[in-house]
Amino acid sequence: MKNTLKCIKRHGFFGAFAFATLLLASCSTNELAEKSSEQKKAEIYYGQGTNELVKKNYSQALINLVKAKEFDPNDSLVRNNLGMAYYFREQPVLAEKELLKAISLDNKNSDARVNLGSLYMELNRLKEARVQFTAVLEDLTYLNQFRNYFNLGILSLKEGDRASAFEFLLKSVKERDEYCQGHFKLGELYLEEYKFKQALSSFQESAKGTCVNEPAPHYQQALALMNLNRFEESRAKLKMIIEKFPKTRFNSLANIQLKKISSELREQSANGNFQTEVIKESKTIESPNF
């Protein structure tokens, strides 16, 4: 496997699953070794293609990564990113083929295994997904193990094992405390169990770091605060969402919840009853694609 030391990395994940790192710059096995002209050309196309992947220019990414493959078909990193380009162009069969090839070229390419497992999970091929994620657990030097734990948590939920899901998600955020997607999913699970204090804490953590500008964690905090009868704090959070995220669907959702708070407070004042029913999360809200 190519040495990733000093390589620049970017990562992201798609939908409910955490895909692995997209490597922006390849490093040779021996940085002092002379590269062939073909390898140099492949590296240029690889870098350009991966940059386009990060920018979500998937067609252009595919063009460049296919060229990289032509110049160096035995590069595991190229085949991994090419697989992701096919995935984002909604070609799962081709994506699977490239990811399998990436693993065959480098059995220790854990990024490719995480990506392949995520693809299998999306296709509901759960047993095959678990094989890949379990293999990655054995890679003790893998820097993105927190993503693998997250996927194992989602896989456990799909298999109906809620206890294991909690265990893996907690491992995920322990491994990488700033991993906002892990905190967000934990918050969702706590809400489902009416553990609103824990849910609030998880959603607060999910709104930090790279996810600070995402509206979903703030909206879920507002819902948790409502369930805790902390209406003024919830109102302040909802108003912040309206001001900060005016062009998102959370703007209208926040306005709806503000009206509910006003109605609830009027009713409680009239009845002299300051207890509230559980305010369940709107079914229109899904785990965000951070």
Contacts in CASP RR format, 6 or more apart in sequence:
PFRMAT RR
TARGET T0000
AUTHOR 0000-0000-0000
METHOD contacts of the structure
MODEL  1
MKNTLKCIKRHGFFGAFAFATLLLASCSTNELAEKSSEQKKAEIYYGQGT
NELVKKNYSQALINLVKAKEFDPNDSLVRNNLGMAYYFREQPVLAEKELL
KAISLDNKNSDARVNLGSLYMELNRLKEARVQFTAVLEDLTYLNQFRNYF
NLGILSLKEGDRASAFEFLLKSVKERDEYCQGHFKLGELYLEEYKFKQAL
SSFQESAKGTCVNEPAPHYQQALALMNLNRFEESRAKLKMIIEKFPKTRF
NSLANIQLKKISSELREQSANGNFQTEVIKESKTIESPNF
1 76 0 8 1.000
1 106 0 8 1.000
1 108 0 8 1.000
1 109 0 8 1.000
2 26 0 8 1.000
2 27 0 8 1.000
2 28 0 8 1.000
2 29 0 8 1.000
2 75 0 8 1.000
2 76 0 8 1.000
2 77 0 8 1.000
2 106 0 8 1.000
3 27 0 8 1.000
3 28 0 8 1.000
3 29 0 8 1.000
3 31 0 8 1.000
4 23 0 8 1.000
4 27 0 8 1.000
5 27 0 8 1.000
6 27 0 8 1.000
7 23 0 8 1.000
7 24 0 8 1.000
7 25 0 8 1.000
7 26 0 8 1.000
7 27 0 8 1.000
8 23 0 8 1.000
8 24 0 8 1.000
8 25 0 8 1.000
9 21 0 8 1.000
9 22 0 8 1.000
9 23 0 8 1.000
9 24 0 8 1.000
10 21 0 8 1.000
10 22 0 8 1.000
10 24 0 8 1.000
10 50 0 8 1.000
10 54 0 8 1.000
11 19 0 8 1.000
11 20 0 8 1.000
11 21 0 8 1.000
11 22 0 8 1.000
11 144 0 8 1.000
11 147 0 8 1.000
12 18 0 8 1.000
12 19 0 8 1.000
12 22 0 8 1.000
12 290 0 8 1.000
13 19 0 8 1.000
13 118 0 8 1.000
13 147 0 8 1.000
13 181 0 8 1.000
13 289 0 8 1.000
13 290 0 8 1.000
14 87 0 8 1.000
14 88 0 8 1.000
14 118 0 8 1.000
14 289 0 8 1.000
15 287 0 8 1.000
15 289 0 8 1.000
16 154 0 8 1.000
16 287 0 8 1.000
17 118 0 8 1.000
17 121 0 8 1.000
17 122 0 8 1.000
17 151 0 8 1.000
17 154 0 8 1.000
18 114 0 8 1.000
18 118 0 8 1.000
18 147 0 8 1.000
18 148 0 8 1.000
18 150 0 8 1.000
18 151 0 8 1.000
18 181 0 8 1.000
19 84 0 8 1.000
19 87 0 8 1.000
19 114 0 8 1.000
19 115 0 8 1.000
19 118 0 8 1.000
19 147 0 8 1.000
20 80 0 8 1.000
20 110 0 8 1.000
20 111 0 8 1.000
20 112 0 8 1.000
20 114 0 8 1.000
20 115 0 8 1.000
20 118 0 8 1.000
20 144 0 8 1.000
20 147 0 8 1.000
21 111 0 8 1.000
21 144 0 8 1.000
22 50 0 8 1.000
22 53 0 8 1.000
22 54 0 8 1.000
22 81 0 8 1.000
22 84 0 8 1.000
23 50 0 8 1.000
23 77 0 8 1.000
23 80 0 8 1.000
23 81 0 8 1.000
23 111 0 8 1.000
24 47 0 8 1.000
24 50 0 8 1.000
24 51 0 8 1.000
24 54 0 8 1.000
25 47 0 8 1.000
26 43 0 8 1.000
26 46 0 8 1.000
26 47 0 8 1.000
26 75 0 8 1.000
26 77 0 8 1.000
26 78 0 8 1.000
28 35 0 8 1.000
28 39 0 8 1.000
35 43 0 8 1.000
38 71 0 8 1.000
38 72 0 8 1.000
39 71 0 8 1.000
39 72 0 8 1.000
41 67 0 8 1.000
41 71 0 8 1.000
42 67 0 8 1.000
42 68 0 8 1.000
42 69 0 8 1.000
42 70 0 8 1.000
42 71 0 8 1.000
42 72 0 8 1.000
42 75 0 8 1.000
42 78 0 8 1.000
43 68 0 8 1.000
43 72 0 8 1.000
45 64 0 8 1.000
45 65 0 8 1.000
45 67 0 8 1.000
45 68 0 8 1.000
45 71 0 8 1.000
46 64 0 8 1.000
46 65 0 8 1.000
46 68 0 8 1.000
46 75 0 8 1.000
46 77 0 8 1.000
46 78 0 8 1.000
46 81 0 8 1.000
47 64 0 8 1.000
47 68 0 8 1.000
48 64 0 8 1.000
49 60 0 8 1.000
49 61 0 8 1.000
49 63 0 8 1.000
49 64 0 8 1.000
49 65 0 8 1.000
49 68 0 8 1.000
49 81 0 8 1.000
49 85 0 8 1.000
50 61 0 8 1.000
50 65 0 8 1.000
50 81 0 8 1.000
52 58 0 8 1.000
52 60 0 8 1.000
52 61 0 8 1.000
52 64 0 8 1.000
53 61 0 8 1.000
53 65 0 8 1.000
53 81 0 8 1.000
53 84 0 8 1.000
53 85 0 8 1.000
53 88 0 8 1.000
56 88 0 8 1.000
58 85 0 8 1.000
58 88 0 8 1.000
58 89 0 8 1.000
59 89 0 8 1.000
61 81 0 8 1.000
61 85 0 8 1.000
61 88 0 8 1.000
62 82 0 8 1.000
62 85 0 8 1.000
62 86 0 8 1.000
62 89 0 8 1.000
65 78 0 8 1.000
65 81 0 8 1.000
65 82 0 8 1.000
65 85 0 8 1.000
66 82 0 8 1.000
68 75 0 8 1.000
68 78 0 8 1.000
68 82 0 8 1.000
69 75 0 8 1.000
69 78 0 8 1.000
69 79 0 8 1.000
69 82 0 8 1.000
72 78 0 8 1.000
73 79 0 8 1.000
74 105 0 8 1.000
75 105 0 8 1.000
76 102 0 8 1.000
76 103 0 8 1.000
76 105 0 8 1.000
76 106 0 8 1.000
76 109 0 8 1.000
76 112 0 8 1.000
77 102 0 8 1.000
77 109 0 8 1.000
79 98 0 8 1.000
79 99 0 8 1.000
79 101 0 8 1.000
79 102 0 8 1.000
79 105 0 8 1.000
79 112 0 8 1.000
80 98 0 8 1.000
80 99 0 8 1.000
80 102 0 8 1.000
80 109 0 8 1.000
80 111 0 8 1.000
80 112 0 8 1.000
80 115 0 8 1.000
82 98 0 8 1.000
83 94 0 8 1.000
83 95 0 8 1.000
83 97 0 8 1.000
83 98 0 8 1.000
83 99 0 8 1.000
83 102 0 8 1.000
83 115 0 8 1.000
84 95 0 8 1.000
84 115 0 8 1.000
86 92 0 8 1.000
86 94 0 8 1.000
86 95 0 8 1.000
86 98 0 8 1.000
87 95 0 8 1.000
87 115 0 8 1.000
87 119 0 8 1.000
92 119 0 8 1.000
92 122 0 8 1.000
92 123 0 8 1.000
95 119 0 8 1.000
96 116 0 8 1.000
96 119 0 8 1.000
99 112 0 8 1.000
99 115 0 8 1.000
99 116 0 8 1.000
99 119 0 8 1.000
100 116 0 8 1.000
102 109 0 8 1.000
102 112 0 8 1.000
103 109 0 8 1.000
103 112 0 8 1.000
103 113 0 8 1.000
103 116 0 8 1.000
106 112 0 8 1.000
108 139 0 8 1.000
110 135 0 8 1.000
110 136 0 8 1.000
110 139 0 8 1.000
110 142 0 8 1.000
110 144 0 8 1.000
110 148 0 8 1.000
111 144 0 8 1.000
113 132 0 8 1.000
113 133 0 8 1.000
113 135 0 8 1.000
113 136 0 8 1.000
114 132 0 8 1.000
114 133 0 8 1.000
114 136 0 8 1.000
114 144 0 8 1.000
114 147 0 8 1.000
114 148 0 8 1.000
114 151 0 8 1.000
116 132 0 8 1.000
117 128 0 8 1.000
117 129 0 8 1.000
117 132 0 8 1.000
117 133 0 8 1.000
117 151 0 8 1.000
118 129 0 8 1.000
118 151 0 8 1.000
120 126 0 8 1.000
120 128 0 8 1.000
120 129 0 8 1.000
120 132 0 8 1.000
121 129 0 8 1.000
121 151 0 8 1.000
121 154 0 8 1.000
121 155 0 8 1.000
121 158 0 8 1.000
124 158 0 8 1.000
126 155 0 8 1.000
126 158 0 8 1.000
126 159 0 8 1.000
129 151 0 8 1.000
129 155 0 8 1.000
130 152 0 8 1.000
130 155 0 8 1.000
133 148 0 8 1.000
133 151 0 8 1.000
133 152 0 8 1.000
133 155 0 8 1.000
136 142 0 8 1.000
136 145 0 8 1.000
136 148 0 8 1.000
137 145 0 8 1.000
137 148 0 8 1.000
137 152 0 8 1.000
139 145 0 8 1.000
142 148 0 8 1.000
145 175 0 8 1.000
146 171 0 8 1.000
146 172 0 8 1.000
146 173 0 8 1.000
146 175 0 8 1.000
146 176 0 8 1.000
146 179 0 8 1.000
147 172 0 8 1.000
147 179 0 8 1.000
149 168 0 8 1.000
149 169 0 8 1.000
149 171 0 8 1.000
149 172 0 8 1.000
149 175 0 8 1.000
150 168 0 8 1.000
150 169 0 8 1.000
150 172 0 8 1.000
150 179 0 8 1.000
150 181 0 8 1.000
150 182 0 8 1.000
150 185 0 8 1.000
152 164 0 8 1.000
152 168 0 8 1.000
153 164 0 8 1.000
153 165 0 8 1.000
153 167 0 8 1.000
153 168 0 8 1.000
153 169 0 8 1.000
153 172 0 8 1.000
153 185 0 8 1.000
154 165 0 8 1.000
154 185 0 8 1.000
156 162 0 8 1.000
156 164 0 8 1.000
156 165 0 8 1.000
156 167 0 8 1.000
156 168 0 8 1.000
157 165 0 8 1.000
162 189 0 8 1.000
165 189 0 8 1.000
166 186 0 8 1.000
166 189 0 8 1.000
169 182 0 8 1.000
169 185 0 8 1.000
169 186 0 8 1.000
169 189 0 8 1.000
170 186 0 8 1.000
172 179 0 8 1.000
172 182 0 8 1.000
173 179 0 8 1.000
173 182 0 8 1.000
173 183 0 8 1.000
173 186 0 8 1.000
173 205 0 8 1.000
177 205 0 8 1.000
178 208 0 8 1.000
178 209 0 8 1.000
178 210 0 8 1.000
180 205 0 8 1.000
180 206 0 8 1.000
180 207 0 8 1.000
180 208 0 8 1.000
180 209 0 8 1.000
180 210 0 8 1.000
180 211 0 8 1.000
180 214 0 8 1.000
180 217 0 8 1.000
180 290 0 8 1.000
181 206 0 8 1.000
181 211 0 8 1.000
181 287 0 8 1.000
181 290 0 8 1.000
182 206 0 8 1.000
183 202 0 8 1.000
183 203 0 8 1.000
183 205 0 8 1.000
183 206 0 8 1.000
183 217 0 8 1.000
184 202 0 8 1.000
184 203 0 8 1.000
184 206 0 8 1.000
184 211 0 8 1.000
184 216 0 8 1.000
184 217 0 8 1.000
184 220 0 8 1.000
184 287 0 8 1.000
184 288 0 8 1.000
184 290 0 8 1.000
185 287 0 8 1.000
186 198 0 8 1.000
186 202 0 8 1.000
187 198 0 8 1.000
187 199 0 8 1.000
187 202 0 8 1.000
187 203 0 8 1.000
187 206 0 8 1.000
187 220 0 8 1.000
188 199 0 8 1.000
188 220 0 8 1.000
188 281 0 8 1.000
188 287 0 8 1.000
190 196 0 8 1.000
190 198 0 8 1.000
190 199 0 8 1.000
190 202 0 8 1.000
191 199 0 8 1.000
191 220 0 8 1.000
191 223 0 8 1.000
191 224 0 8 1.000
191 227 0 8 1.000
191 281 0 8 1.000
194 227 0 8 1.000
194 278 0 8 1.000
196 224 0 8 1.000
196 227 0 8 1.000
196 228 0 8 1.000
197 228 0 8 1.000
199 220 0 8 1.000
199 224 0 8 1.000
200 221 0 8 1.000
200 224 0 8 1.000
200 225 0 8 1.000
200 228 0 8 1.000
203 217 0 8 1.000
203 218 0 8 1.000
203 220 0 8 1.000
203 221 0 8 1.000
203 224 0 8 1.000
204 217 0 8 1.000
204 221 0 8 1.000
206 217 0 8 1.000
206 220 0 8 1.000
207 214 0 8 1.000
207 217 0 8 1.000
207 218 0 8 1.000
207 221 0 8 1.000
210 290 0 8 1.000
211 217 0 8 1.000
211 290 0 8 1.000
214 288 0 8 1.000
214 290 0 8 1.000
215 241 0 8 1.000
215 244 0 8 1.000
215 245 0 8 1.000
215 248 0 8 1.000
215 250 0 8 1.000
215 288 0 8 1.000
216 250 0 8 1.000
216 285 0 8 1.000
216 287 0 8 1.000
216 288 0 8 1.000
217 288 0 8 1.000
218 237 0 8 1.000
218 240 0 8 1.000
218 241 0 8 1.000
218 244 0 8 1.000
218 245 0 8 1.000
218 250 0 8 1.000
219 238 0 8 1.000
219 241 0 8 1.000
219 250 0 8 1.000
219 253 0 8 1.000
219 254 0 8 1.000
219 285 0 8 1.000
220 281 0 8 1.000
220 285 0 8 1.000
221 237 0 8 1.000
222 234 0 8 1.000
222 237 0 8 1.000
222 238 0 8 1.000
222 241 0 8 1.000
222 254 0 8 1.000
222 257 0 8 1.000
223 234 0 8 1.000
223 257 0 8 1.000
223 279 0 8 1.000
223 281 0 8 1.000
225 231 0 8 1.000
225 233 0 8 1.000
225 234 0 8 1.000
225 237 0 8 1.000
226 234 0 8 1.000
226 257 0 8 1.000
226 260 0 8 1.000
226 261 0 8 1.000
226 276 0 8 1.000
226 279 0 8 1.000
227 276 0 8 1.000
227 278 0 8 1.000
227 279 0 8 1.000
229 274 0 8 1.000
229 275 0 8 1.000
229 276 0 8 1.000
231 261 0 8 1.000
231 264 0 8 1.000
231 265 0 8 1.000
234 257 0 8 1.000
234 261 0 8 1.000
235 258 0 8 1.000
235 261 0 8 1.000
238 254 0 8 1.000
238 255 0 8 1.000
238 257 0 8 1.000
238 258 0 8 1.000
238 261 0 8 1.000
239 254 0 8 1.000
239 258 0 8 1.000
241 250 0 8 1.000
241 251 0 8 1.000
241 254 0 8 1.000
242 251 0 8 1.000
242 254 0 8 1.000
242 255 0 8 1.000
245 251 0 8 1.000
249 284 0 8 1.000
253 282 0 8 1.000
253 284 0 8 1.000
253 285 0 8 1.000
260 279 0 8 1.000
264 276 0 8 1.000
267 273 0 8 1.000
268 274 0 8 1.000
268 275 0 8 1.000
268 276 0 8 1.000
END
